[in-house]
Amino acid sequence: MASAADSMASGLNLSKFGQATELKKRLWFTLGALIIFRMLSFVPLPGVDPTQLGLLADRTQGGVLDFFNTFSGGALERMSVIALGVMPYITASIVVQLATSLSPTLAAIKKDGESGRKRLNQYTRYGTVALTAIQGYFIAVGLETLGASQGLAPVVEPGMLFRIAAVISLIGGTMFLMWLGEQITSRGVGNGISLIIMAGIVAHLPTTLVQLFEGGRSGSMNPVTLLAILAAVAGLILFICFMERAQRRILIQYPKRQTQRGVQSERSHLPLKINTAGVIPPIFASSLLLMPLTISQFAGQSQAGESWGGDLIITLNQYLQHGSLVYMLLYGAGIIFFSFFYTAVVFNPEETAENLKKYGGFIPGIRPGKNTEAYFDYVLTRITVIGAAYLTVICLLPEYLVSALAIPFYLGGTSLLIVVNVTMDTVTQIQSHLLAHQYGDLIKKAKLKGGRLR
């Protein structure tokens, strides 16, 4: 049965879209910001030869770096100033949120309201700069040694000057993307960071589809396999849409009140999404895996055969290749952990139970207070198990098939999950803006009629 929000959204008059000036400005701003992001992905680091770099990227395809390259919109293979994308920022935000849960000092800062939130955001920015500097240095060193091992010279003048310039450029690119994402969130439509990640993934989809159809035309791929892949992708999108809209509705009842129709009791529902954490767990899990793997892969290239430590790094890279058993186990464990962690951050059973008690609401058959809190925790834990299992299957099963059948990664489950989820969230925000504009017109008309009657 459709919820009240769905019924309200279905009654929206789309003809009002052209009259929603504020919404159009927000959409144009969002589109312009994403265009700037795509343009920056083609600006190379200073001291890098694009021709040699393209040859190097062709020889070193595969592995976890392709995974990183997807989220950066191809910026990594071109070694642009935004090669690291927003992943350092996401990793820093994870560390700050985990520290907030463990440290009483940071927890007290979080409770300070707007000022506390600004301080935590500042700590996140400091962490972003530090992580970007570390990753950027290893990328610069690895680029020099990797090119030499392949008989290429992607760096025009290797040395400390190039490494410093590369680190500064990468820090500037990542911080600019972080600022751009914040601007999209406040002045545009949708979550800015999520839209930047989605734009990077979507930018590769046309190329991927062309490669698939070209494989079917040339005979390198069985047409039946091609149709099966397209059908599986369509089915996966429908399944994601279904699960993202699935809810567990808890009946909330309020005390009886005297109305014109007599004594009546008010009832409402508290909707709990099956996947409360949304697309955050896969993004968080992948960002935590990508940071050490990127460092280890580039560091392993610079230490190959030189020491026991270099050989160990190369062995770890082999075990942690994209699609390997160890990689998938770590990725799945990260998704499950962040599903429970982020759900606990988003929904606080104690606070919700206290608010219900304050306003006189209660769950039929459950005492207000501690019992209600325990009931919320009971329900939330069980639906989070379903949500975590859904995310794990969606992200890991297609990744295994992609690796086994050598299908381009961009059609993987994580990519589709991010694209579908962010698209649904953006469409919902557009509907909210249209609804607000429609109600604004109704209020203006009511005021005009009231003024005429006077």
Summary of the structure (lengths in Angstrom):
residues: 454
radius of gyration: 25.3
end to end distance: 43.6
largest distance: 90.4
contacts: 1442
relative contact order: 0.12
helix: 74%
strand: 7%
